[in-house]
């Protein structure tokens, strides 16, 4: 599913115009993005949690040369699905 598909589904289910639907979807994504940029968690009941985690710097290996390199510290985004979502996915298959 793409952002365009989400906009289309909001348009079809709510009765808002396509422009309004696009604005709503954009606002939700912008709010999620700014919340995660601030390092806060996003918990959506029945869906899951989005969490920004810190990864420490570490030693790695260049696969082409075999030489050691330093992999810098960074932030990563993780998603942990809720039990409800896991159950729904496993029931569907």
Order of alpha helices (4+ residues) and beta strands (2+ residues): alpha-alpha-beta-beta-beta-beta-beta-alpha
